[in-house]
Amino acid sequence: MVTLADINQYFSNYLPSFDKNSKQDFFLKQRGEAADNFRKIGMPDKKSEVWRDVNWENIIKSKSFVVQKQAEEYQPIENYFQCSTQDINAEMFAFLNGWYVHYNAPLTIFPDGSIFGSLREAVQRFPDLVVACLGKNKDYVNGLTELNLASWQDGFFAYIPDNVHVKRPIQIVYIVNSNENILIQPRNVISIGDNASVSIVHCDDSLETKETLINTVTEIYVGKAAQCDYFKLENKDNQTTLINHLLIHQEGNSTVNTNTTVFNGGLAHNTIAVNLAEPKAEINSNGLYLVDKKQDISNVLYIKHSAAECTSNQLYKGIIDDSAKAHFIGHVYVEKDAEKTEARQTNRNILLTDNAKVVSKPFLEIYTDDVKCSHGSTVGQLDENALFYLRTRGICERNARVLLMHAFAKEIIDKISIKALSERTERLVRKRLTGEIISCNSCMQ
């Protein structure tokens, strides 16, 4: 029998070694402290409601993951990968097996002062910008975030100065292509200055893979009166375990919109943790998950209202087929001084078979008066009356079911503010609902 101690020791073997007697710079010291923290707190276990159904035993059983120690020799990304959302007029930054793909420009510096590219390179060239953000978000910490902080090798870095509005979307594409069982731990750091704005499209895709374990942490810092639109698309194979932590810190009058679409994945566990740190900050978080076979998808949201007059909205929808499982856990925490908070949570699910399973737990934790907070959850089947109506209009049962599922999903798709991305996502959702997309390497066919 595999115990939690066995699991902790297994993952401890992937921690880098540190010479505590040497004179360490900030980043080495930070890694060492994170490694010590991981050894103290270990992996999230079944005592935590958020992680209760994650079967770490099966993930590590009979698997020996390799860690790719350096980037592969450069070749143009279009030689082996065609992005399913390539027509959205975005600046694309691609990563292969966790490493930034570039010929001779690990960082791109634009005339307006914004910087995009490799976090590894940013540590060397702009350490002060990285130090201001990396690992600073302590509102949501667990063993996985500490393991990542201790072990990351590369990731995406973005710096948008004050008053800069990035016109084109920034697209981050993480590709896995390996004939070995591989462990990847990217770290993304995005810093948005006061009164600045940017739209980010983050894609997780697979080509040819064996067993893959991905532990990603993305930190976003949003300045005063700034705006960030963050879109996440996941289309992984059934051999992939994908763990995502999106950690957001917002200052006064800032607005963040997130939209997560899960097309495929063996096991995907997505966490969004937000600290509304100053008054009149706003977060709108939307999600759509399409799950079948034996796939297991979790969406966890933790929204902390630390200041007065902040607003949070959550709307997540799921379609669960076959013997798949889906989990939604939404937690809104309102501090005692956060008066005039407005918070809304909604989770809606459709089960297509008797064997499909969904666990939905939206809840509120409020320590002040003068708030407007609500939460709700629904789990049901396709509307039989609507299905009958479509059948009477000459639409076959298969197409009628797809139409109803598409109508259910469209509310989330329509919230994607980039028109080209919204249209492309809608096409991919249609293909997914008709069984045409199995994983990323089929979505372009």
C-alpha positions as CSV (number, residue, x, y, z in Angstrom):
1,M,0.0,0.0,0.0
2,V,1.3,3.4,-1.0
3,T,1.2,5.9,1.9
4,L,1.4,9.7,1.9
5,A,4.9,9.5,3.2
6,D,5.8,7.4,0.1
7,I,4.3,10.0,-2.2
8,N,6.1,12.8,-0.5
9,Q,9.4,11.0,-0.7
10,Y,8.7,10.2,-4.4
11,F,8.3,13.8,-5.3
12,S,11.1,14.9,-3.0
13,N,13.5,13.0,-5.3
14,Y,12.8,15.6,-8.0
15,L,13.9,18.5,-5.9
16,P,17.2,20.1,-6.9
17,S,20.0,19.9,-4.3
18,F,21.2,23.1,-2.6
19,D,24.4,23.9,-0.9
20,K,23.1,25.8,2.2
21,N,26.7,26.8,3.2
22,S,27.3,28.7,0.0
23,K,26.6,32.3,-0.5
24,Q,23.3,32.2,-2.3
25,D,21.7,34.9,-4.4
26,F,18.0,35.6,-4.1
27,F,16.8,33.0,-6.5
28,L,18.9,30.1,-5.1
29,K,17.8,31.1,-1.6
30,Q,14.2,31.2,-2.7
31,R,14.4,27.7,-4.3
32,G,16.0,26.3,-1.2
33,E,13.4,27.7,1.1
34,A,10.6,26.4,-1.2
35,A,12.2,22.9,-1.1
36,D,12.3,23.0,2.7
37,N,8.7,24.1,2.7
38,F,7.7,21.2,0.5
39,R,9.5,18.7,2.8
40,K,7.5,20.1,5.7
41,I,4.0,20.3,4.2
42,G,4.3,17.6,1.5
43,M,1.7,16.9,-1.2
44,P,-1.9,17.8,-0.8
45,D,-3.7,14.9,0.7
46,K,-7.3,13.6,1.2
47,K,-7.8,15.6,4.4
48,S,-8.2,18.6,2.1
49,E,-11.6,18.7,0.4
50,V,-10.0,20.3,-2.7
51,W,-7.6,17.3,-3.2
52,R,-9.7,14.5,-1.7
53,D,-10.4,12.7,-5.0
54,V,-6.9,13.1,-6.6
55,N,-5.4,9.6,-6.7
56,W,-1.7,10.3,-6.3
57,E,-1.1,6.6,-5.8
58,N,-2.1,5.9,-9.4
59,I,-0.1,8.8,-10.8
60,I,3.2,7.6,-9.4
61,K,2.5,3.9,-9.5
62,S,5.0,2.1,-11.8
63,K,6.0,5.4,-13.3
64,S,9.5,6.9,-13.3
65,F,9.3,10.4,-14.7
66,V,12.3,12.1,-16.4
67,V,13.0,15.8,-16.2
68,Q,14.4,17.4,-19.4
69,K,17.5,19.2,-18.2
70,Q,17.9,21.5,-21.2
71,A,16.1,22.8,-24.2
72,E,16.2,20.8,-27.4
73,E,18.1,21.9,-30.4
74,Y,16.1,24.7,-32.1
75,Q,13.8,24.0,-35.0
76,P,11.0,26.3,-36.2
77,I,7.8,25.5,-34.2
78,E,5.8,25.3,-37.4
79,N,7.8,22.2,-38.5
80,Y,6.1,20.0,-36.0
81,F,3.1,22.0,-34.5
82,Q,0.1,23.8,-35.9
83,C,-1.9,25.7,-33.4
84,S,-5.7,25.3,-33.4
85,T,-6.1,29.0,-32.6
86,Q,-3.5,30.4,-34.9
87,D,-5.8,32.8,-36.6
88,I,-6.4,35.2,-33.7
89,N,-3.7,37.7,-34.7
90,A,-1.7,37.1,-31.5
91,E,2.0,37.3,-30.7
92,M,2.8,33.7,-30.0
93,F,5.4,32.4,-27.5
94,A,5.9,28.6,-27.7
95,F,7.3,26.2,-25.1
96,L,8.4,22.6,-25.9
97,N,8.5,20.2,-22.9
98,G,8.7,23.3,-20.6
99,W,11.5,25.2,-22.5
100,Y,11.0,28.4,-24.4
101,V,11.5,27.8,-28.2
102,H,13.5,30.5,-29.8
103,Y,16.4,30.9,-32.3
104,N,18.4,33.7,-30.7
105,A,15.9,35.9,-28.9
106,P,15.0,34.5,-25.4
107,L,13.3,37.8,-24.6
108,T,11.4,40.2,-26.9
109,I,11.5,43.9,-25.8
110,F,8.9,46.1,-27.6
111,P,9.3,49.9,-28.2
112,D,6.7,50.6,-25.5
113,G,8.9,49.0,-22.9
114,S,6.9,45.7,-22.5
115,I,9.0,42.5,-22.2
116,F,7.9,39.0,-23.1
117,G,9.7,35.7,-23.3
118,S,11.7,33.3,-21.1
119,L,11.5,33.6,-17.3
120,R,14.9,31.9,-17.2
121,E,16.4,34.7,-19.3
122,A,14.5,37.4,-17.4
123,V,16.2,36.3,-14.2
124,Q,19.6,37.0,-15.8
125,R,18.7,40.3,-17.6
126,F,16.0,41.9,-15.4
127,P,16.4,40.3,-12.0
128,D,14.7,43.2,-10.2
129,L,11.5,42.9,-12.2
130,V,11.4,39.2,-11.5
131,V,12.2,39.6,-7.8
132,A,9.2,41.9,-7.4
133,C,6.8,39.2,-8.4
134,L,8.2,35.6,-8.3
135,G,6.9,33.7,-5.4
136,K,5.4,36.8,-3.7
137,N,1.8,35.5,-3.7
138,K,1.4,33.8,-0.4
139,D,-2.4,33.8,-0.2
140,Y,-2.7,30.3,-1.6
141,V,0.3,28.0,-0.9
142,N,0.5,24.2,-0.9
143,G,3.0,21.5,-1.6
144,L,2.6,21.7,-5.3
145,T,3.2,25.4,-5.6
146,E,6.3,25.0,-3.4
147,L,7.5,22.1,-5.4
148,N,7.2,24.2,-8.5
149,L,9.0,27.2,-6.9
150,A,11.9,25.0,-5.9
151,S,12.1,23.1,-9.3
152,W,11.1,25.3,-12.2
153,Q,13.5,25.5,-15.1
154,D,11.8,27.9,-17.5
155,G,8.5,29.6,-18.1
156,F,6.8,32.6,-19.5
157,F,7.7,36.1,-18.4
158,A,5.7,39.3,-19.2
159,Y,6.3,42.8,-18.0
160,I,3.9,45.6,-19.1
161,P,4.9,49.0,-17.8
162,D,2.4,51.6,-16.4
163,N,0.0,53.1,-19.0
164,V,0.9,50.6,-21.7
165,H,-2.0,49.0,-23.5
166,V,-0.8,45.9,-25.4
167,K,-2.9,45.9,-28.6
168,R,-2.3,42.3,-29.9
169,P,-3.2,39.3,-27.7
170,I,-0.2,37.5,-26.2
171,Q,-0.5,33.7,-26.8
172,I,1.5,31.2,-24.7
173,V,1.5,27.7,-26.1
174,Y,2.9,24.8,-24.0
175,I,3.5,21.7,-26.1
176,V,4.5,18.3,-24.9
177,N,6.3,16.0,-27.3
178,S,8.2,13.1,-25.7
179,N,8.7,9.4,-26.0
180,E,9.4,9.2,-22.3
181,N,7.3,9.6,-19.1
182,I,8.1,13.3,-18.4
183,L,7.6,15.7,-15.5
184,I,7.4,19.4,-16.4
185,Q,7.1,22.3,-14.0
186,P,6.7,25.6,-15.8
187,R,6.6,28.9,-13.9
188,N,4.9,31.9,-15.5
189,V,5.2,35.5,-14.1
190,I,3.1,38.3,-15.5
191,S,3.4,41.8,-14.2
192,I,0.9,44.5,-15.3
193,G,1.6,48.1,-14.4
194,D,-0.9,50.7,-13.3
195,N,-3.5,51.7,-15.9
196,A,-2.1,49.1,-18.3
197,S,-3.9,46.3,-20.1
198,V,-3.2,43.0,-21.9
199,S,-5.0,39.9,-23.2
200,I,-3.3,36.6,-22.7
201,V,-4.2,33.3,-24.4
202,H,-2.7,30.3,-22.6
203,C,-2.9,26.9,-24.4
204,D,-1.9,23.5,-23.1
205,D,-1.4,21.0,-26.0
206,S,0.0,17.6,-26.7
207,L,1.6,15.8,-29.7
208,E,3.1,12.4,-29.1
209,T,3.5,11.6,-25.4
210,K,3.6,8.8,-22.9
211,E,2.7,9.4,-19.3
212,T,3.0,13.1,-18.5
213,L,2.8,15.0,-15.3
214,I,2.6,18.8,-15.6
215,N,2.7,21.1,-12.5
216,T,2.2,24.7,-13.7
217,V,2.1,27.9,-11.6
218,T,1.2,31.2,-13.1
219,E,1.4,34.4,-11.1
220,I,-0.3,37.6,-12.3
221,Y,0.1,40.9,-10.6
222,V,-2.4,43.6,-11.8
223,G,-1.7,47.2,-10.9
224,K,-4.1,50.0,-10.1
225,A,-6.9,50.6,-12.7
226,A,-5.3,47.9,-14.9
227,Q,-7.0,45.2,-16.9
228,C,-6.1,41.6,-17.8
229,D,-8.1,39.2,-19.9
230,Y,-6.7,35.7,-19.4
231,F,-8.0,32.8,-21.6
232,K,-7.0,29.2,-20.9
233,L,-7.5,26.4,-23.4
234,E,-6.7,22.8,-22.5
235,N,-6.6,20.0,-25.0
236,K,-4.5,17.2,-23.6
237,D,-4.3,13.4,-24.1
238,N,-5.6,10.8,-21.7
239,Q,-2.1,10.0,-20.5
240,T,-1.6,13.5,-19.1
241,T,-2.0,14.7,-15.5
242,L,-2.3,18.5,-15.7
243,I,-2.1,20.6,-12.4
244,N,-2.6,24.3,-12.9
245,H,-2.4,27.0,-10.3
246,L,-3.3,30.6,-11.4
247,L,-2.5,33.0,-8.6
248,I,-3.8,36.6,-9.1
249,H,-3.1,39.7,-7.0
250,Q,-5.3,42.7,-7.9
251,E,-4.8,46.3,-6.7
252,G,-7.5,49.0,-6.6
253,N,-10.0,49.6,-9.5
254,S,-8.4,46.7,-11.5
255,T,-10.4,44.2,-13.6
256,V,-9.5,40.7,-14.5
257,N,-11.5,38.4,-16.7
258,T,-10.6,34.7,-16.9
259,N,-12.1,32.1,-19.2
260,T,-11.1,28.4,-19.0
261,T,-12.1,25.8,-21.6
262,V,-11.2,22.2,-21.1
263,F,-11.6,20.1,-24.2
264,N,-9.7,17.0,-23.1
265,G,-7.4,15.6,-20.5
266,G,-6.8,12.4,-18.5
267,L,-6.7,14.2,-15.1
268,A,-6.8,18.0,-15.0
269,H,-6.9,20.0,-11.8
270,N,-7.3,23.8,-12.3
271,T,-7.0,26.2,-9.4
272,I,-7.6,29.9,-9.6
273,A,-6.8,31.9,-6.4
274,V,-7.5,35.6,-6.4
275,N,-6.7,38.3,-3.8
276,L,-8.8,41.4,-4.3
277,A,-6.3,43.4,-2.2
278,E,-7.6,47.0,-2.7
279,P,-11.0,48.6,-3.1
280,K,-13.1,48.4,-6.2
281,A,-11.2,45.5,-7.8
282,E,-13.2,43.1,-9.9
283,I,-12.7,39.5,-11.0
284,N,-15.0,37.7,-13.5
285,S,-14.2,34.0,-13.9
286,N,-15.9,31.7,-16.4
287,G,-15.3,28.1,-17.4
288,L,-16.5,25.3,-19.6
289,Y,-15.4,21.7,-19.3
290,L,-16.3,18.9,-21.7
291,V,-15.5,15.5,-20.2
292,D,-16.0,11.9,-21.4
293,K,-14.6,8.4,-21.2
294,K,-12.8,8.1,-17.8
295,Q,-11.5,11.7,-17.7
296,D,-11.4,13.5,-14.4
297,I,-11.6,17.4,-14.4
298,S,-11.5,19.7,-11.3
299,N,-12.0,23.4,-11.2
300,V,-11.2,25.1,-7.9
301,L,-11.8,28.8,-7.2
302,Y,-10.7,30.7,-4.2
303,I,-11.7,34.4,-4.2
304,K,-10.5,36.5,-1.3
305,H,-12.2,39.8,-0.8
306,S,-9.6,41.7,1.3
307,A,-10.9,45.2,0.7
308,A,-14.2,47.0,0.4
309,E,-16.4,47.5,-2.7
310,C,-14.9,44.6,-4.7
311,T,-16.8,42.4,-7.0
312,S,-16.4,38.7,-8.0
313,N,-18.5,36.7,-10.5
314,Q,-18.1,33.0,-11.2
315,L,-19.9,31.0,-13.9
316,Y,-18.8,27.5,-14.7
317,K,-20.6,24.9,-16.9
318,G,-19.8,21.3,-17.5
319,I,-21.0,18.5,-19.9
320,I,-20.0,15.1,-18.5
321,D,-20.4,11.9,-20.5
322,D,-19.6,8.1,-20.2
323,S,-17.9,7.4,-16.8
324,A,-16.1,10.7,-16.5
325,K,-16.0,12.8,-13.3
326,A,-16.0,16.6,-12.8
327,H,-15.5,18.6,-9.6
328,F,-16.3,22.2,-8.9
329,I,-15.3,23.8,-5.7
330,G,-15.9,27.6,-5.4
331,H,-14.9,29.4,-2.2
332,V,-15.5,33.1,-1.7
333,Y,-13.9,34.5,1.4
334,V,-15.0,38.0,2.6
335,E,-12.7,39.7,5.2
336,K,-14.3,41.6,8.1
337,D,-13.4,45.0,6.6
338,A,-14.6,44.2,3.1
339,E,-17.9,46.0,3.2
340,K,-20.1,46.4,0.1
341,T,-18.7,43.2,-1.4
342,E,-20.6,41.7,-4.3
343,A,-20.0,38.1,-5.0
344,R,-21.9,35.6,-7.2
345,Q,-21.2,31.9,-7.8
346,T,-23.0,29.7,-10.3
347,N,-22.1,26.1,-11.4
348,R,-24.3,24.2,-13.9
349,N,-23.8,20.7,-15.1
350,I,-25.3,18.3,-17.6
351,L,-24.9,14.5,-17.1
352,L,-25.3,12.5,-20.3
353,T,-25.1,9.0,-18.7
354,D,-26.0,7.3,-15.4
355,N,-22.3,6.6,-14.8
356,A,-21.2,10.2,-15.2
357,K,-20.4,12.0,-11.9
358,V,-20.2,15.5,-10.8
359,V,-19.4,17.0,-7.4
360,S,-20.3,20.7,-7.0
361,K,-19.5,22.6,-3.8
362,P,-19.9,26.4,-4.1
363,F,-19.8,28.1,-0.7
364,L,-19.4,31.5,0.9
365,E,-17.4,32.5,4.0
366,I,-18.4,36.0,5.2
367,Y,-17.1,38.0,8.1
368,T,-18.9,41.3,7.6
369,D,-22.3,42.8,7.0
370,D,-23.5,44.9,4.1
371,V,-22.7,42.5,1.3
372,K,-24.5,41.0,-1.7
373,C,-23.5,37.4,-2.1
374,S,-25.1,34.4,-3.7
375,H,-24.3,30.9,-4.9
376,G,-26.0,28.2,-6.7
377,S,-25.5,24.8,-8.4
378,T,-27.5,22.6,-10.7
379,V,-27.0,19.1,-12.0
380,G,-29.4,17.6,-14.6
381,Q,-29.8,16.0,-18.0
382,L,-30.7,17.4,-21.4
383,D,-34.2,18.8,-21.6
384,E,-36.4,16.1,-22.9
385,N,-39.1,18.5,-24.0
386,A,-36.6,20.6,-26.0
387,L,-35.1,17.4,-27.5
388,F,-38.6,16.2,-28.5
389,Y,-39.4,19.6,-30.0
390,L,-36.2,19.5,-32.2
391,R,-37.0,15.9,-33.3
392,T,-40.5,17.0,-34.4
393,R,-38.8,19.5,-36.6
394,G,-37.0,16.8,-38.6
395,I,-33.7,16.9,-36.7
396,C,-32.2,13.5,-35.9
397,E,-31.6,12.7,-32.3
398,R,-27.8,12.9,-32.5
399,N,-27.9,16.4,-34.1
400,A,-30.6,17.5,-31.7
401,R,-28.5,16.5,-28.7
402,V,-25.5,18.4,-30.1
403,L,-27.6,21.5,-30.7
404,L,-28.8,21.5,-27.1
405,M,-25.3,20.9,-25.7
406,H,-23.9,23.7,-27.9
407,A,-26.6,26.1,-26.7
408,F,-25.7,25.2,-23.1
409,A,-22.0,25.9,-23.7
410,K,-22.4,29.0,-25.8
411,E,-23.0,31.3,-22.8
412,I,-19.4,30.7,-21.7
413,I,-18.0,31.0,-25.2
414,D,-19.7,34.3,-25.8
415,K,-17.9,35.8,-22.8
416,I,-14.5,35.5,-24.6
417,S,-13.8,39.1,-25.6
418,I,-11.4,38.3,-28.4
419,K,-13.8,37.8,-31.3
420,A,-11.6,35.5,-33.4
421,L,-10.8,33.4,-30.4
422,S,-14.5,33.1,-29.4
423,E,-15.3,32.0,-33.0
424,R,-12.5,29.5,-33.1
425,T,-13.4,28.2,-29.6
426,E,-17.0,27.7,-30.7
427,R,-15.9,25.7,-33.7
428,L,-13.7,23.5,-31.5
429,V,-16.5,23.0,-29.0
430,R,-18.8,21.8,-31.9
431,K,-16.1,19.4,-33.0
432,R,-15.6,18.1,-29.5
433,L,-19.3,17.6,-28.9
434,T,-19.5,15.5,-32.1
435,G,-16.5,13.4,-31.1
436,E,-14.2,14.8,-33.8
437,I,-11.5,16.1,-31.4
438,I,-9.7,13.4,-29.4
439,S,-6.6,15.4,-28.5
440,C,-4.7,18.4,-29.9
441,N,-3.0,16.5,-32.8
442,S,-6.5,15.9,-34.2
443,C,-8.1,19.3,-33.8
444,M,-6.6,20.7,-37.1
445,Q,-7.7,17.8,-39.2
